[in-house]
Amino acid sequence: MSLTRRQFLKRGAGLLSVACTLPELMNIFAQQADAAPRTPGASKILVLVQLSGGNDGLNAVVPYSDPAYLKVRPAIGYKPDQVLKLNDKVGLNPSMGPFEELYKKGKLAIIQGVGYPDPNRSHFRSIEIWQTAEPSKIKDTGWLGRYLDLASSGKSNLDNIFPAINVDPILPKTLSAQKVVVPSISEIANFTFKADPRYEADRTAQLDTFGKIYGKYKSNNPYVDQLTKIGIDTTEASNSILKMVASYKDGATYPNPPFGKAMKFIAQLIIGGVNCKVYTVSLGGFDTHTNERNSQENLFRVLTGALQAFQTDLENHGVDKDVVVMTFSEFGRRVAENGGRGTDHGTAAPMFVIGSSVKGGIIGDQPSLTDLSDGDLKYKIDFRNVYASVLDRWLGADSKAVLGSKYDNLDFIQRA
């Protein structure tokens, strides 16, 4: 086959797709190449799932016993015999069967009425508030980014090389940090040397040539020298990760949509022993201004099916007690339906927390459907109480140092 030098060098471009400085890249990949696999039980892992668009909490956890519910939602509301009843007050959306099963097993906690003071109904501003944990001012770092910064300074135990991995194309502000670099890796196939699929047998020879080019090339420019070393170290890091996940065998059947594939990818990394404490991933489409029931039900099938498969996969590989999954969305929806059989931007909504180390059940009370603030629910639980609980009880961090103030913990998760 004919291959120009420019084309050859582009084969390795997939290895260098994370956005960070050259010294940072060199440090990450050089260490990852020699990193030992994670030992089950040695550390706790958080998987944070963002439901982008503003999930309608009232049609997720349905207050079916409240007569005001169907009164303000005659077209999109669910009748009592349609919901998956959790108790005599609330039930799950009928498309959330997998969550019902997790709830019955005590592996799903539902935190009701979560929000923050003076809510903002702008997608951009509200998601920024949730990602930075700062409702009153603009902040440069994310709440998990600050946790990673503190951990890297020796203030808590974080001995992994990839402190976090974002399984989306764009790094969320949640992981924005000052000292720590977080890569975005959507799948293992993208974190490897790109050989021509028509000549897969030639991949070894191409890698050998790549190594010789990067290993022998010297210059008087320190940045160029760093780049060449990064090329070698990145290839070694990629091979290290590939070896870790090579032994993975399917422990569950995941839904085919991209979100299901993303959750399977995270499972592969965890089960394979990749040293990472935080994963972030998102599922979009929750901005349901029209045709809400069909849209939201389809999303819930994907969401709950993928998360149940993920939990099953971890259980079948014996690492389920090491992992907690938490969902959030930038806001809920307004209480009353609109003229398009949908709902507009609102405020408070439930959060879901899943795992074998979760204390299953319902946390907090459903906000009133009649005592409203300009047509919106009044939040019952500040989302920073939820974050503080995860930081203190699961990740073993100092939540006050991360969030700037002390927030009482909620009893939905075992202590780290």
NURODO-414126 format. One line per 4 residues: their letters; for each residue x, y, z of C-alpha. Coordinates in Angstrom, 2 decimals, padded with zeros to 5 digits. Layout:
N
A = X/Y/Z  ...
***
This chain:
416
MSLT = 000.00/000.00/000.00  001.08/003.58/-000.63  001.29/005.78/002.46  002.72/009.29/002.62
RRQF = 004.53/010.55/005.73  001.68/013.03/006.35  -000.92/010.25/006.12  001.17/008.01/008.37
LKRG = 001.48/010.59/011.11  -002.29/011.18/010.97  -002.78/007.52/011.93  -001.74/008.43/015.47
AGLL = -003.97/011.50/015.70  -006.66/009.62/017.60  -004.22/009.11/020.44  -003.72/012.83/020.91
SVAC = -007.34/013.99/020.91  -007.53/015.13/024.52  -007.26/018.87/025.03  -004.44/019.74/027.41
TLPE = -000.89/021.09/027.43  002.09/019.10/026.20  003.73/018.65/029.64  000.41/017.51/031.09
LMNI = -000.13/015.00/028.29  003.39/013.66/028.66  002.95/013.19/032.39  -000.43/011.48/032.07
FAQQ = 000.50/009.00/029.38  003.98/008.22/030.66  002.53/007.23/034.02  -000.52/005.44/032.59
ADAA = 001.71/003.19/030.51  003.20/001.77/033.73  000.06/002.00/035.87  -001.07/-001.11/037.69
PRTP = -004.67/-002.24/037.17  -007.19/-001.08/039.73  -007.81/-003.62/042.49  -011.52/-004.33/043.15
GASK = -012.56/-002.82/046.46  -009.55/-000.52/046.62  -011.44/002.65/045.68  -014.91/004.03/045.07
ILVL = -016.15/005.10/041.65  -018.78/007.67/040.73  -020.55/007.61/037.36  -022.37/010.91/036.79
VQLS = -025.14/010.90/034.18  -026.44/014.21/032.86  -030.02/014.21/031.50  -029.64/017.13/029.12
GGND = -032.55/019.40/028.31  -034.45/019.49/031.57  -036.10/016.23/032.63  -039.77/016.45/033.63
GLNA = -039.70/015.03/037.13  -043.48/014.95/037.54  -043.83/012.43/034.71  -040.79/010.48/035.91
VVPY = -041.79/010.07/039.57  -045.53/010.54/039.26  -047.56/011.91/042.22  -050.51/009.81/041.09
SDPA = -052.50/010.13/044.33  -052.61/013.94/044.19  -055.85/015.08/042.45  -054.10/018.27/041.32
YLKV = -051.77/016.24/039.07  -054.26/015.15/036.41  -056.14/018.41/036.81  -053.18/020.40/035.45
RPAI = -052.01/017.61/033.11  -055.13/016.19/031.48  -053.37/015.28/028.21  -049.89/014.16/029.32
GYKP = -050.57/012.95/032.86  -050.64/009.27/033.88  -053.61/007.71/035.59  -053.07/005.73/038.80
DQVL = -053.47/002.38/037.03  -050.74/003.30/034.51  -047.86/004.07/036.87  -045.45/001.65/038.51
KLND = -046.46/002.34/042.11  -043.68/002.65/044.69  -045.95/003.56/047.59  -049.42/005.04/048.12
KVGL = -048.30/008.47/046.87  -045.87/008.18/043.97  -044.98/005.78/041.18  -042.56/005.54/038.30
NPSM = -043.30/006.32/034.67  -044.66/003.15/033.00  -041.58/002.98/030.74  -039.20/002.80/033.73
GPFE = -039.61/-000.90/034.48  -035.88/-001.51/034.98  -035.82/001.18/037.68  -038.78/-000.46/039.39
ELYK = -036.78/-003.69/039.57  -033.75/-001.89/041.00  -035.97/-000.14/043.53  -037.45/-003.44/044.70
KGKL = -033.92/-004.79/045.18  -033.00/-001.77/047.32  -030.48/-000.50/044.75  -032.26/002.69/043.68
AIIQ = -032.61/005.84/045.76  -034.97/008.58/044.56  -034.27/012.05/045.91  -037.38/014.18/045.46
GVGY = -037.78/017.90/044.83  -034.11/018.75/044.22  -033.26/022.31/043.16  -031.61/025.52/044.36
PDPN = -032.60/029.04/045.51  -033.68/031.61/042.91  -033.83/029.06/040.07  -032.75/029.97/036.54
RSHF = -034.73/028.62/033.57  -031.97/029.14/030.99  -030.45/025.87/029.80  -026.95/027.35/029.66
RSIE = -026.96/029.11/033.01  -028.79/026.40/034.94  -026.55/023.59/033.69  -023.56/025.74/034.60
IWQT = -024.97/026.11/038.11  -025.38/022.35/038.45  -021.93/021.67/037.03  -020.10/024.20/039.19
AEPS = -022.33/023.94/042.29  -022.42/027.74/042.46  -025.87/029.35/041.97  -024.92/032.92/042.86
KIKD = -021.84/033.63/040.73  -019.84/032.44/037.74  -017.16/029.91/038.65  -014.30/028.65/036.48
TGWL = -014.09/025.14/037.92  -016.59/022.32/038.25  -017.52/020.67/041.54  -015.83/017.41/040.56
GRYL = -012.92/019.32/039.06  -012.30/020.92/042.44  -012.56/017.53/044.10  -009.92/016.19/041.70
DLAS = -007.68/019.20/042.36  -007.84/018.66/046.11  -007.28/014.94/045.73  -004.22/015.49/043.54
SGKS = -002.76/017.75/046.25  -002.69/014.88/048.70  -005.76/016.02/050.66  -007.55/012.76/049.91
NLDN = -006.57/009.40/048.50  -006.43/009.48/044.72  -003.69/007.27/043.34  -005.02/006.75/039.82
IFPA = -003.46/008.14/036.67  -006.71/008.89/034.86  -008.50/010.64/037.74  -011.61/010.99/035.59
INVD = -012.79/010.14/032.10  -015.48/011.95/030.14  -017.35/009.62/027.79  -018.69/012.42/025.61
PILP = -017.15/014.50/022.79  -017.02/017.71/024.85  -015.66/017.96/028.37  -018.40/019.24/030.73
KTLS = -017.62/022.06/033.12  -018.27/019.56/035.89  -014.71/018.29/035.35  -013.02/021.64/034.76
AQKV = -010.04/021.81/037.12  -006.92/023.88/037.73  -004.39/021.11/038.34  -005.87/017.95/036.85
VVPS = -006.27/017.03/033.17  -009.33/014.96/032.23  -009.48/013.27/028.82  -012.60/012.72/026.72
ISEI = -012.59/009.16/025.39  -015.80/007.91/023.82  -014.60/004.37/023.04  -011.46/002.29/023.19
ANFT = -011.25/002.08/019.41  -010.72/005.85/019.28  -007.92/005.74/021.83  -005.54/003.78/019.68
FKAD = -003.28/003.99/016.67  -005.44/004.40/013.57  -004.44/001.70/011.09  -006.12/001.44/007.70
PRYE = -008.96/-001.08/008.17  -008.23/-002.45/004.69  -004.76/-003.48/005.84  -005.24/-004.47/009.48
ADRT = -002.45/-007.04/009.21  -000.03/-004.20/008.51  -000.82/-002.48/011.81  002.19/-003.96/013.63
AQLD = 004.58/-002.73/010.96  002.99/000.72/011.01  003.30/000.93/014.79  006.92/-000.14/014.58
TFGK = 007.62/002.59/012.05  005.69/005.09/014.15  007.87/004.20/017.13  011.07/004.59/015.18
IYGK = 010.04/007.99/013.83  009.03/009.33/017.24  011.81/007.57/019.14  014.77/008.70/017.04
YKSN = 013.69/012.17/015.96  015.60/014.86/017.86  015.41/018.62/017.60  016.60/021.76/019.34
NPYV = 013.00/022.64/020.18  011.88/021.39/023.62  008.21/021.42/022.58  008.93/019.20/019.58
DQLT = 010.92/016.83/021.79  008.01/016.68/024.21  005.61/015.95/021.37  007.69/013.05/020.11
KIGI = 007.83/011.57/023.62  004.08/011.99/023.94  003.63/009.98/020.75  005.54/007.05/022.24
DTTE = 004.01/007.30/025.72  000.49/007.63/024.35  000.88/004.51/022.25  002.10/002.61/025.31
ASNS = -000.79/003.96/027.40  -003.26/002.88/024.73  -001.80/-000.61/024.65  -001.92/-000.75/028.44
ILKM = -005.63/000.09/028.51  -006.38/-002.31/025.67  -004.71/-005.11/027.62  -006.72/-004.24/030.75
VASY = -010.05/-004.52/028.97  -009.13/-007.40/026.67  -010.38/-009.93/029.20  -013.80/-008.27/029.49
KDGA = -016.70/-010.58/028.67  -020.28/-009.42/028.32  -022.08/-009.62/031.62  -025.31/-008.03/030.43
TYPN = -027.22/-007.01/027.31  -027.13/-003.24/026.73  -029.58/-001.21/024.62  -028.18/-000.38/021.16
PPFG = -028.52/003.44/021.23  -025.31/005.45/021.87  -026.07/005.81/025.57  -026.20/002.05/026.01
KAMK = -022.87/001.72/024.22  -021.40/004.45/026.42  -022.45/002.65/029.60  -021.00/-000.61/028.30
FIAQ = -017.74/001.21/027.54  -017.59/002.52/031.12  -018.26/-001.01/032.38  -015.40/-002.33/030.25
LIIG = -013.01/000.21/031.75  -014.10/-000.48/035.33  -014.15/-004.26/035.00  -010.87/-004.19/033.08
GVNC = -009.18/-002.43/035.99  -008.55/001.03/034.55  -007.63/003.30/037.45  -010.32/005.99/037.30
KVYT = -012.59/007.32/040.05  -015.04/009.49/038.12  -016.83/008.98/034.80  -019.22/011.46/033.18
VSLG = -021.68/010.77/030.39  -024.88/012.38/029.10  -028.20/011.50/027.51  -029.90/014.31/025.61
GFDT = -033.42/015.00/024.39  -035.24/015.94/027.61  -036.34/019.41/026.45  -039.89/018.16/025.92
HTNE = -041.89/021.23/024.90  -044.08/019.10/022.61  -045.19/015.48/022.39  -043.71/014.80/025.79
RNSQ = -045.13/011.41/026.61  -043.73/009.60/023.58  -040.38/011.38/023.70  -039.82/010.97/027.40
ENLF = -040.96/007.34/027.46  -038.47/006.47/024.71  -035.69/008.22/026.62  -036.61/006.46/029.85
RVLT = -036.47/003.07/028.14  -032.94/003.80/026.98  -031.85/005.34/030.29  -033.26/002.73/032.64
GALQ = -032.41/-000.21/030.38  -028.79/000.88/030.05  -028.34/001.59/033.76  -029.92/-001.71/034.77
AFQT = -027.64/-003.54/032.30  -024.67/-001.63/033.72  -025.58/-002.66/037.26  -026.06/-006.28/036.19
DLEN = -022.73/-006.25/034.36  -020.90/-004.97/037.43  -022.61/-007.55/039.64  -021.68/-010.42/037.33
HGVD = -018.05/-009.29/037.48  -018.02/-008.75/041.25  -017.28/-005.01/041.25  -020.79/-003.64/041.82
KDVV = -020.10/-002.51/045.40  -017.37/-000.18/044.12  -019.65/001.90/041.87  -022.44/004.42/042.35
VMTF = -024.36/006.02/039.49  -026.07/009.40/039.94  -028.29/011.28/037.49  -029.07/014.99/037.31
SEFG = -030.70/017.46/034.94  -030.47/021.25/034.70  -034.08/021.73/035.83  -037.49/020.11/035.91
RRVA = -040.56/021.30/034.00  -043.49/023.52/034.86  -046.36/021.89/036.73  -049.05/022.53/034.11
ENGG = -048.82/021.13/030.60  -048.68/023.51/027.65  -050.75/023.62/024.46  -048.33/021.36/022.59
RGTD = -048.85/018.33/024.84  -045.54/019.09/026.51  -044.10/021.17/029.32  -041.91/024.24/029.53
HGTA = -038.83/024.98/031.64  -039.44/024.66/035.35  -037.51/024.12/038.56  -037.21/021.19/040.97
APMF = -037.03/017.55/039.91  -035.94/014.17/041.31  -032.44/012.70/041.14  -031.72/008.98/040.88
VIGS = -028.85/007.18/042.59  -028.10/003.55/041.73  -025.77/000.90/043.08  -025.26/-002.03/045.43
SVKG = -023.85/000.39/048.02  -026.89/002.68/047.82  -029.52/002.74/050.53  -032.58/002.30/048.35
GIIG = -035.80/004.17/048.95  -037.36/007.61/048.61  -035.58/010.59/050.13  -037.63/013.71/050.86
DQPS = -041.20/014.67/050.09  -042.85/015.42/046.77  -043.24/019.22/046.45  -046.78/020.56/046.55
LTDL = -048.63/020.88/043.23  -050.78/023.74/044.54  -048.37/025.81/046.64  -046.28/027.04/043.72
SDGD = -043.84/029.80/042.87  -044.99/031.44/039.64  -046.37/028.13/038.40  -043.30/026.15/039.42
LKYK = -042.51/023.66/042.16  -040.77/024.91/045.27  -037.65/022.84/045.78  -037.34/020.75/048.94
IDFR = -033.68/019.68/048.83  -030.70/021.77/047.75  -028.67/019.86/045.16  -025.52/020.72/047.10
NVYA = -026.78/018.52/049.93  -026.77/015.66/047.43  -023.29/016.53/046.18  -021.99/016.83/049.74
SVLD = -023.36/013.39/050.56  -021.57/011.83/047.60  -018.32/013.65/048.37  -018.31/012.88/052.10
RWLG = -019.88/009.44/052.20  -018.76/007.91/048.91  -015.63/009.60/047.59  -014.20/010.23/051.04
ADSK = -013.58/013.91/050.33  -014.01/017.14/052.29  -017.25/018.49/050.85  -016.82/021.88/052.52
AVLG = -013.49/022.38/050.77  -015.08/021.45/047.44  -018.41/023.28/047.76  -017.26/026.25/049.81
SKYD = -019.76/025.68/052.62  -020.93/022.83/054.79  -024.11/021.06/053.65  -025.87/018.39/055.67
NLDF = -025.58/014.87/054.32  -028.57/012.85/053.19  -028.83/009.20/054.18  -028.97/007.50/050.78
IQRA = -025.46/006.11/050.47  -023.03/004.15/052.55  -020.00/005.93/053.92  -016.68/005.54/052.11
***
